[in-house]
């Protein structure tokens, strides 16, 4: 999956040589949550995502996003 959140969490976890189990323990979330996060589950609790990201000094925040509209001209 090409999701930036998934890539970020996996890369950070691997960089500090943590297993999914280690990350779950350190973040105070369940192992199932970490697995769901890294597999791209469509709906996750934002507070728990932020618990995980907090270990790496980050948190979720609004970001600009605009879907392309087919009939728009550049």
Buried (B, 14 or more C-beta within 10 A) or exposed (E): EEEEBBEBBBEBBEEEEBEBEBBBBBBEBEBEBBEBBBEEEEEBEEEBBBBBBEBBEBEEEEEEEEEEEEEEEE
